[in-house]
Structure formats: C-alpha cells, structure tokens
Amino acid sequence: MKIYDLAEIFKALSHPIRLKIVCNLLKKDSCNVNKIADGLNIPQPTVSQHLSILKNADVITGYRKGTQICYKVENKEVKKILESVKIDLA
C-alpha cells in the first residue's frame, strides 16, 4: 500500500464518530445509514456525511440491498489496522 493511500485512511479514521462507525461495521459485517444513526444516537445527515468521507477514502463500500444502501468494511488494510489495536468504543 502506498503511503499516500495509507495517510488517507488514517485521515478518514481520525474522527471519533467515523472510527466508531467503522469499528461497529466490523462487528456487524454491514449496516444501513438509519441503523448506524440510531446506534450512535446522532442525526442521519451527520452519519451520511461521515459515511461519504469513509467511502471516498476507500475505508468502506456501499451496496444496494432492496431500497437501502448498506455499508461494510471490505478494505483488508483497514481491517488489519483496527484488529491490531484494542479500541474501547465507550
């Protein structure tokens, strides 16, 4: 992985809400924006903005499931990074 790409991943993960989103997606495999917003108790538009940043950095991917867009972490490097650290989501 090129250092620029890795820097973009770290930049995207540097916000606490985005880090929580990604860690929760790793536990659940995939989720839609409304469930993410409900789980974090934050407004859906805020979650959508964070999801957009994560998608642009190739941290997560979105796929259509019926009328919903579901998100998941498919980036192997992101998985390795987050599995290598102990994160307390409290």
HELIX and SHEET records of a PDB file:
HELIX    1   1 ILE A    3  LEU A   13  1                                  11    
HELIX    2   2 PRO A   16  LYS A   28  1                                  13    
HELIX    3   3 VAL A   33  LEU A   40  1                                   8    
HELIX    4   4 GLN A   44  ASN A   56  1                                  13    
HELIX    5   5 LYS A   76  GLU A   83  1                                   8    
SHEET    1   A 3 CYS A  31  ASN A  32  0                                        
SHEET    2   A 3 GLN A  68  LYS A  72 -1                                        
SHEET    3   A 3 THR A  61  LYS A  65 -1                                        
END                                                                             
